[in-house]
Every structure is written in C-alpha cells, then in structure tokens.
Amino acid sequence: MTKDSLAIYQSISNDIITMKLKPGDMLKEIEVANKFNVSRTPIRDVFKRLEYDKLLDIHSQKGSFVSKINLEGITDMMYVRTQVEISVITELINVVNPGNIATLQLIIDDQFRLLNMMREPNCDIQALSSKFYELDNYFHEQIYSRAGKLSVLKQLNSISPSFSRFRYLTFLREEKQIEELCYLHKKILNCIEEKDLVTLKDVVYSHNFSGIIGIEKVREKHPEFFE
C-alpha cells in the first residue's frame, strides 16, 4: 500500500475498531474516495486490506459492509498476548525506574477518574469507553516501550485488528467489570514495583482473559454486532 492508502486504511480501521462504523454499516467506494479526496483505485486497495483483516465483508452484487464480530480465535490471541506480556513485564522489572512507575500510576489514576464519570447519570458511555480504550492502550504501550519492546506490541496489534475491536467492546461492559480492570492494572503495577514474578503470571492471565467473561453481556445488549 502507498503511504496515502495506508493513512486511509488506518483511519477507516480505527473507525471500525472504535465502533464509529458499526457492524453492518455499508461503505461505498465513491463516498470514501470523495471523503479523502482520492480516486477510487486506492480505495479498492484499502477495502481489500480491510477484507483481509476481517473488518469488511465485500459482496460483488450487494456492496461492502463492516463485518460482524466473530469471537472464534479470540481466546487463542489472548493466550499469545498473555505469554508475550508476562515476558515483556519481566524484562521491564529488570530495568524499571521511579519515573516509569509514576507514569503508569498516573494512567491508572486517570482510569479511575473515568470510572467515576461513568457512574454519573446521563453520561456518554460510548465516549467514555473510547477514552478508556485509549488509556488502556497507553498503559500497555508504556510497559512495552519502557521494556524496549514497543515493536513487539505493534506486531501483535497488526496480527489481528479484529482483536482490537474485541478489546474496545470490552469497555462497553458493566461498570463493575470496568472497575475490576482498573484494579487489575493496579495489581500489575504492584507486581512491577515489588518485582513479584510469581503473582505477575496470575494477574496478567486474569487481566487478559477478563474480557471474554464480560463480552457475553455486550452480546446480550448488542446482538446485531455479532455473527
């Protein structure tokens, strides 16, 4: 893909991941081309890449639609990510400094502030969920970056963009489960501070697999999002 096509791909895939474009929404080449002020040729390449990443379903007679979410393979990806993150955090523990600890603590503090906002009446849950997703990404980016493994995280994310969409949906869960996630982040940070490798494995496992428990609640609320 060209640099311009890649930028368009990243913009559309991010809109799909964060549910600005919902499963079943139609995408028209001409409309997307006009939006980005390009010809339809690069848009076709972008659509093919989105189809390859299982974010778009292309039907020659009907059109192109944002794909519904298929949970098949999600637990496999969770397993891979869990093993990688245990190794990365172990490396971080060997080089961590007070500044790293302070940065991670600030992110967790921001997450708890968002949690309190979610408890307010008439709050915009989707907007807060998007911010929570951004903070969660930032938390993990800091861990991988400080361990010198940011490229590993980028590779993990590129393997399965549909997994990123699943992760975003987990922030549409019930407040109690979001609160549990905040406390799991605190436990991860505590393991880093205390250099507790024994507890770390259980905490990272609980953190990464907690989403699969709550996703059924999301499916009950939004069955139209899933295959």
Sequence and secondary structure as in RCSB ss.txt:
>XXXX:A:sequence
MTKDSLAIYQSISNDIITMKLKPGDMLKEIEVANKFNVSRTPIRDVFKRLEYDKLLDIHSQKGSFVSKINLEGIT
DMMYVRTQVEISVITELINVVNPGNIATLQLIIDDQFRLLNMMREPNCDIQALSSKFYELDNYFHEQIYSRAGKL
SVLKQLNSISPSFSRFRYLTFLREEKQIEELCYLHKKILNCIEEKDLVTLKDVVYSHNFSGIIGIEKVREKHPEF
FE
>XXXX:A:secstr
  HHHHHHHHHHHHHHHTTSS TT EE HHHHHHHHT  HHHHHHHHHHHHHTTSEEEETTTEEEE  B  TTHH
HHHHHHHHHHHHHHHHHHHH  HHHHHHHHHHHHHHHHHHHHHTSTT  HHHHHHHHHHHHHHHHHHHHHHTT H
HHHHHHHHH HHHHHHHHHGGGS HHHHHHHHHHHHHHHHHHHHT HHHHHHHHHHHHHHHHHHHHHHHHH GGG
B 
